Structures are given as structure tokens and as C-alpha cells.
Amino acid sequence: IPRASRTEFGELLGDRIKLRVAAPPVDSAANKELLDFLAAAMELPRKAVQITHGHTSRNMTIKLTGLTPGDAGKKLPHS
């Protein structure tokens, strides 16, 4: 959700998680902030976090290189 009051994890939605991003969806600012936030939260270098589907959608698929799904799940606040 772009233009949120702050960038943070939201609730789980099935096998996805909602994220709130403070940046507006202009000139890819929200996507950049989202990827920077996830890289920091997952303790990965920024280049290890990529949007693979939905660059202009609210429903995106993110690829985390260097983490197993279990390790990524442990770093989420809801796990």
C-alpha cells in the first residue's frame, strides 16, 4: 500500500503479506522503498531482492536470493 504513514509489514493474506510503504507510487519511488525495506528486514544486500511480477500492481511477487523460504519466514514479524 503506497502513501502509508510509515513503511512496515502488514497482515498476512494467505501465502502473501501486506506491506505498507510511505513513498508515493511515482517514478518507482514506492518500489524502491519496498525493496530497500525488504533487504534490510531480511538482512540481505539490496541486489538480492527483486520484483519478479507486478511492477506496477499492488500485488507483486518478490524474489529473495540467498534465503530459504523457512529462513525468510523466521524474519517476518508474523511467523
C-alpha positions in Angstrom: 0.0 0.0 0.0 1.8 3.2 -1.1 1.5 6.5 0.7 1.1 4.8 4.1 2.0 6.8 7.2 5.2 4.6 7.5 6.9 1.7 5.8 6.1 -1.6 7.7 4.8 -5.1 7.5 1.1 -5.5 7.5 -1.1 -8.6 7.9 -0.8 -12.0 6.3 -3.1 -12.6 3.4 -3.0 -16.4 2.7 0.5 -17.0 1.4 1.2 -13.3 0.9 1.9 -10.5 3.3 0.7 -6.9 3.0 3.3 -4.2 3.2 2.7 -0.5 3.8 5.1 1.9 2.0 5.4 5.5 2.9 6.6 6.6 -0.6 4.2 7.5 -3.3 3.8 5.4 -6.4 5.6 8.0 -8.6 8.8 7.4 -10.6 9.2 3.9 -8.9 9.7 5.6 -5.5 7.4 3.1 -3.8 9.0 0.1 -5.4 12.5 1.3 -4.5 11.4 1.9 -0.8 9.8 -1.5 -0.7 12.9 -3.3 -2.0 15.2 -1.3 0.4 12.9 -2.1 3.3 12.7 -5.9 2.5 16.5 -6.1 2.0 17.1 -4.5 5.4 14.4 -6.7 7.1 15.7 -9.9 5.6 19.3 -8.9 6.2 20.2 -9.2 2.6 22.1 -7.0 0.2 19.8 -4.8 -1.9 20.7 -6.6 -5.1 19.4 -9.9 -3.6 15.8 -8.5 -3.5 13.9 -8.2 -6.9 10.3 -7.7 -8.1 9.6 -10.6 -10.4 5.9 -9.9 -11.2 3.6 -6.9 -10.8 6.0 -3.9 -11.1 3.0 -1.6 -11.5 0.5 -3.5 -9.5 -0.4 -3.6 -5.8 0.0 -7.4 -6.0 3.7 -8.1 -6.5 5.9 -11.2 -6.4 9.3 -10.6 -4.8 12.3 -12.9 -5.2 14.7 -13.1 -2.3 18.1 -14.6 -3.3 20.2 -16.2 -0.6 17.4 -17.2 1.8 15.4 -20.4 2.1 11.6 -19.9 2.5 11.9 -21.1 6.1 14.7 -18.6 6.9 12.7 -15.8 5.3 9.6 -16.8 7.2 11.5 -16.6 10.5 12.4 -13.0 9.8 8.8 -11.9 9.3 7.1 -10.4 12.3 4.1 -12.7 12.0 6.0 -16.0 12.0 
